[in-house]
Amino acid sequence: MSYADVNGLRLWYESHGDGRPLVLLHGGYGSTEMFVPIMPALARRRRVIAVDLQAHGRTADVDRPLLYETLADDVAALLGHLDLPSAELLGYSLGGGVALRTAIQHPALVRRLVLVSTPCRQTGWYPEVLAAMAAQDERVGEQMRGTPPHQLYQRIAPRPQDWPRLWAKSGDLLRRAYDWSDEVARLAIPTLLVFADADSIPTTHMAEFYGLLGGGHRDPGWDGTDRPAARLAVLPGHTHYDIVSAPALPAAVLEFLTHQVDATA
């Protein structure tokens, strides 16, 4: 457990297990603690490196906005700090957007990519979810005082008084329009998309995202030779808010990370 000085930021990370590096990127208003339920299973097969993104958890905020692109550059810089030529990435929700941008901006650094409950464009969320995101600001942050996420932040954040600032910056990020469809369609990195069957993302967007990665266009043949490199998993009985602790998630992730894609995978 340590800090890496990257891009003017003291970025918190912790490492568990041995093997190929797998970087975990948490969801909004969260921290590495989001992965506690699945960390042991992943660390049995991988060197798991969990990160607290800018302004989250044990990583203090700095004087710059929260942007998927700069957060992705922080992840790339962390890999350089750790002398890792490449890694597998798993991102959930906000962290999924960061993982996707890392793969887009730094493709040579990403061996395989796992995106959990993550759209590839802003309008990939249900309209009511977008409306809730648009309303997030310091006032909403004040209303969230005393909740479990706030209690954790109070306990681990370097500056607990920055809680309202986190909500203000996160609101700016979540209101920002984006559509990475064209860049996703050009990705050559093996990618696993994981969603809940009652996610905050409609199944139509799940299918669209998978299609951009080459999935769902044809029958793979009786021997599977025409199956795409991308994979899609929909976990039953879960929502956007509990999927990251689903017992089925590590099994789906590890099967994807260890299956043979080609001679160099």
C-alpha angles and dihedrals in degrees: 000000000000149000128263119205103223132154092350091307133110097223117198119219137163129200130211133175132359138271133057112001118258116187117208120206118192132219130261119302088007140101141205087296088078088075098050093105093056102027097092093053092048094044091057089068105023145035096252116207112189118194135201105216125221112304092003130107113329095350111095121221122256133201099280134084124263106258129164089228097055093041087054090052088053090056091049090049090050090056088052091048089053092046091240113151090199143350144187114255130212117184130178123206105311088013089052090059089050091048091049092050089049090055091047096045099035107025094160090063097055120077097176133357130215118188117189119196092340130138125209094224134033094247089057088091123084111268093246090053091051090050091052091048091050090056096054113116142124091294092057089046090057089052089054094059111124095027119122093259090052092046090053091047091051090053101047110020117105089224110026090183089071092075094105090045090055090055093047093051093042090052090054090051095047094048092054114105118232139164118185096173096119093049092046090053089057096050114119095184117111104253135191119200115201123189138166117244087237097039130152085247118074119241089242089066092045088057092044092051092047090049092054088057091053099265128131098022101110146000109278093222129249091287096041095241092136096050115124124250088238120082134202127207126183112190114211123227097023141103134207089269100055104027094096089065095043112130089222093058100078092047092052092045097047093046089054094045094051103040117105116254099166140330093288099042 
